[in-house]
Amino acid sequence: MAGLLGIGLSGILGHQAALNTTANNITNANTPGYSRQEVQFGAQTPQRTGAGSIGTGVNVENIRRLANEYLTQQIREDSSLEGEQRTLNNELSRLDNLLGGESTGLSTSLNNFFASLQNAAEDPTSLPQRQLVISEGEQVVKRFSALNEKFIQQRESVKTQMQQGAKDANALIASIADLNSAIAQSPGLAQGRMPNDLLDQRDEKLRQLSELVSIKISPTEGAQVNVTLNNGQGLVTGNIAAQLGTRPSASDPLMLEFTLGTSGRVVNVDSQIDGGKLGGLRHFQQQVLAPAFDELGRIAIALADTMNSQHQIGMDLEGELGGLFFKDFNSAALQTSRVIPSANNQPASNAQLAVEITDSSALAAGTWSLKFGATSSYQLTNDRTGEVVSGSLPAVGDEIIMPGFSIRYDGGTLTDGHSFQIQPTRNGAADIAMQVRREEDLAFASPIRAEGGQGNKGTGAISQGTMQAVTYPDGTSLPGFTSSTGLANGPLQVSFVDDGSGGLNYIITDGDTVPNTVVSATPYTEGQGLFSDNPALIPNYQGYQFSVTGQPKAGDVFTIESNENGVSDNRNAEALASFGIKNTLNNGSQSFAEGYAGLVENVGVQTRQSQLDLEAGKTLLEQSFNQREAVSGVNLDQEAGKLIQYQAAYNASAKVITVAQDLFNTLLQTFR
């Protein structure tokens, strides 16, 4: 009877534990990260008799946690992927809406600006039309500035999210280390009795951490885990937690880089942060936002360069050569600002470097890393393509010539190991500004004109000419443009003479008191330019070009002179307006509108791709979650069935005790 009582009692206790475990499963059905548990029963050691073994009841051998480490790891990986794509898509969508919006983008302002120039070209003396050009130019500047400000706001928002994300990651890292410690100290661990709830909590913290950054997990002694970044840099080692942080980037202080501190040592782990929210923010900051800054700046610089170059070779309402339309984008301060010394330069660099924009049509958007070695040698690396240019800068004034820009050594010491980031276009959109303020200063006319002599007998006709640069490459003025008004060496006379063999030569002389020969006797070819197009050929290069068509006769004369009182002339206005559709970017393959459309398209393509990747990431995460739920999740119907099963077993065990009690009472009655 004692055996029967013990058997019944073991059944009650065992099924009570099963009922409690099942009830715990039911109440935690909606707890994030909870893994279903079940009681594992085992028969107690039987009693040996001559007739055989008699059972002595049941033991609760273990309360097992139903979890599959492969599925748990898959959820972590998919959470990291989905977190990265969700963050990237949010930021890309914000940027895409900004650039592509009709009221927020640049396209409308550019179109209105060039339309105002076209209207002004139809009536170049109209002050209201000229004022409209200035107003629309100011709107273009404001739109560049507004876009740049929005870029800055988004950059600061990304930096704030990176800083908060690092703090959130540190809280999770510390919790995982604490849970490691608690798990290692839990009773019964040596006998394989796992602290199921602590394991669930740790797995949930690991999943949450994987939403922030991609991690790797490796088990270690005492059921603890070590957590590392993908390259093996430790975040959690046993019960020791590292500190993830951010700081201004050494190469670009306006951007952030990630650091990891442990045991008093801080290292740069920026290149190791991928996946999760932090990886998405880092990717957006470096691969999307920085290139957008560069590309928008390139368009601004090219617009200023093109407009300034053409405007300076025109004539305003007061008969003077045109000045800058937009402010000088190559001022000394702006050239210096395009070079960023690395914060890692030890000691701090005193080298004076400057970046001059030399040809905006050949200028590419991007950044370059410049590193100096011994004897002033350097390596210039394109940060996007990895292309490397090597050389040396032995003396002050030497330059590194690149397509569209040059890097000039202005002074100081070039120290071995020092590095600089070169940003030719990064701040172009912030720097553009209007220079022209008065309607009268708009140079819509051409400063020169030509006409044939009244006594000409041939059929020759001279063109009205096209203007070229009015300065030599070193910046000094050409002979005809040493004065702000008029043609200083004019008028020039083109005379046709017999070459002695039945052909024609032409000779060009200037208008000095004692005429000087500008172009010596040259054979006449119909339609050929009268002057050289090469500024290095002096005096044959005059800063403008004319051609003669038809067949002049010996003695015919043409005069090239200042366009005095040419206020109704619209030649330069038409040239300025033509830049609305003319290909001036990418070595003459893109217009300004197409260049901006390329920026919008590039961001739009990345946004669409991120949307597709996000949808795929959500699907994968959902599939992984469903697979885990099939193994570890709580099925309320199944658990309800188990409640009935264990309740019946509990009642039956109680009945065994009742039978044992009845038998014992019967036995007592026999002795009364």
HUGI-V734322 format. One record per run of one state. SS is the DSSP state (alpha for helix, beta for strand, coil for the rest). FROM is the first residue (numbers start at 1). TO is the last residue. Records with the same first field share a line. If there is no record, write none. Layout:
# HUGI-V734322
SS = FROM-TO ; FROM-TO
This chain:
# HUGI-V734322
coil = 1-1 ; 28-36 ; 44-46 ; 50-51 ; 55-57 ; 66-68 ; 101-106 ; 123-126 ; 185-188 ; 192-195 ; 213-214 ; 220-220 ; 224-224 ; 230-233 ; 238-239 ; 242-242 ; 249-255 ; 263-264 ; 269-269 ; 273-275 ; 312-313 ; 316-319 ; 322-325 ; 327-331 ; 338-338 ; 342-351 ; 358-367 ; 373-373 ; 383-387 ; 393-398 ; 403-404 ; 412-418 ; 423-427 ; 432-433 ; 435-438 ; 442-444 ; 447-447 ; 453-460 ; 463-465 ; 468-470 ; 472-476 ; 478-478 ; 482-484 ; 486-491 ; 499-503 ; 510-516 ; 524-528 ; 530-543 ; 546-546 ; 550-556 ; 563-570 ; 579-584 ; 586-589 ; 591-591 ; 633-635 ; 671-672
alpha = 2-27 ; 69-100 ; 107-122 ; 127-184 ; 189-191 ; 196-212 ; 221-223 ; 270-272 ; 276-311 ; 332-337 ; 374-376 ; 428-431 ; 439-441 ; 479-481 ; 571-578 ; 592-632 ; 636-670
beta = 37-43 ; 47-49 ; 52-54 ; 58-65 ; 215-219 ; 225-229 ; 234-237 ; 240-241 ; 243-248 ; 256-262 ; 265-268 ; 314-315 ; 320-321 ; 326-326 ; 339-341 ; 352-357 ; 368-372 ; 377-382 ; 388-392 ; 399-402 ; 405-411 ; 419-422 ; 434-434 ; 445-446 ; 448-452 ; 461-462 ; 466-467 ; 471-471 ; 477-477 ; 485-485 ; 492-498 ; 504-509 ; 517-523 ; 529-529 ; 544-545 ; 547-549 ; 557-562 ; 585-585 ; 590-590
